[in-house]
Structure formats: structure tokens, C-alpha cells
Amino acid sequence: MTDACIRAVVESIHSSPTQAVLYLSGGASLQALGLLMSVPGASNTVLEAVLPYSRMSMIQLLAKIPAKYCSQQTADEMALLAYNRALKLSSPGSPVLGVGFTGSLATTRPKQGDHRFHLSTRTSDRHWASTVTLSKGLRSRDQEEKVSSYFLLKAIANACKVSSTFDSELTESDVVADECERFFDEDKELEQLINGQICFKVYPFSSDKSNGDRKIILPGSFNPLHDGHLKLLEAATSICGDGYPCFELSAINADKPPLSIPQIKERVMQFEKIA
């Protein structure tokens, strides 16, 4: 029954519009990824999956030496990196998801520390994180991987706004701690953009995504947007052929002061009016 429930959840994830990048280290990495990839339609969801398993791989991913390789902070940083990567790889206007996971489970030698995993998901308007400490000695490595992969899959489903009815198989002796959830409105997201936490924000005024894999981008300050801008993009699209036409508004400009949040929203409004 559980296998059928999990398959149904994964099918619902693949049927959702969300596109995801997953950065997974240890623990549930392979099992969770296998659950997602084994059901047809995975290409609708998974843009990229990276398993930074060695210390050097993790250092290169984070572009620094983490204070702890297995920690909630590391999982949060992985999720944010994955979210920014998903923004770059996704179809224009598609909701995107970044997933970060790091775990320290049972191994071939006895461990002095806890058997635990840390999980973080990031979407445009929500960050969710949780740390789970498993009851030590209760399960084998395979069983710990199964529990952590189920918990991870449920978190992905939740981020994709998909109901997950299967049991993650945690027991009362396992501890789910430090669970937190933060929501972002448009102003907060633009603040994160200006601060460099996220690389860009998409305002999809066109519902036609047929040429979304190839983008034709016209950057500018658009102060104001005028007919010349529209004709330039029209000419570029004509020259380049098929592609998804985009205007790029630079919030941070090397030659000009950075835009404020009200200025960004005011200039974006110009495109909404002509969309």
C-alpha cells in the first residue's frame, strides 16, 4: 500500500508546474532521488540533481568551508543555491523549488554523535526547514535511509503544494526539532534580490512558454519604457528566430545607483500595462 501511495504522490509532483533543483548530501540522497526518477514524468520536475558527497565537493558547491558539513545552516545554504540554480534553468514563469539536504546516518563504524538529517526547501514565497534526530540503534542504515527519504519526499510534495498521505515511518522516539517556516511577500523577495541572496525575480506577463528553453533578453533601465524598447526586442526576436522574448531590468547597475523596491515595482508595472 505504501509503494502505491508513494507512486501516486510522485505522479502528482510531476503533474504540478513546479520545477526543482536538488542538492542532496548523505542520508536519503540516492533513495529519494530514485523515488522521483523512477516514475515517468520526472523531466517535468527535476531540472538538476547534485550529490556533493565528499568534503571538497561540498566546499566547491558552497564556495566556502562550512562550519559543519551536516547542519541546518548548511542545508539552508544548499537550498538557496539550488533555488537560484532552478531560476536559471526553469521555463519562464514556472514556479521553482530549491532543496537542500544533509544527513549523518548509521555507518560501518559506531558513531558518537546523533543519527540525524537536516532538510530545507525554498520557493519564491516560502522557506521551510527541519532537523530530525533518529533514535540511535533502532534501525539499520537501510531503514534510516528509507525514513529520511520518505521525509524528504513529503517535504518536496508540500513545497509543490501536493498532498502526501503516506507515513514517513518516524516513531515517538525520533525527534523532529527546529522546524521553521517563513513566508515572503513581493517586497521581501525584492529586498533579497537587492541584497544578492537571489539572482533574479521573474514577472511572467506572457502565458506562452513554447520557446522557453531559449530566451532573447533586452536589458535596460526602462525609465521609462517606450516604443523604441519594444521595437528593439521585436527586431532581436526577428533576427534570432524562435525564442522567449524577455526584458531585463537591472536592480543593481555598475554606473547608476541601485533601484529601490518602489522604483522596481513602478517600472515593472509599465510592462504589465502593455502585456
Salt bridges, closest charged atoms under 4 A:
GLU11 OE2 - ARG7 NE 3.40
GLU48 OE2 - ARG85 NH2 2.97
ASP76 OD1 - HIS127 NE2 3.25
GLU77 OE2 - LYS64 NZ 2.84
GLU144 OE2 - HIS115 ND1 2.77
GLU145 OE2 - ARG141 NE 2.81
GLU169 OE2 - LYS146 NZ 3.65
ASP174 OD2 - ARG139 NH2 2.60
GLU181 OE2 - ARG126 NE 2.57
ASP187 OD1 - LYS265 NZ 2.75
GLU189 OE1 - LYS201 NZ 2.93
GLU191 OE2 - LYS188 NZ 3.46
ASP227 OD2 - LYS231 NZ 3.18
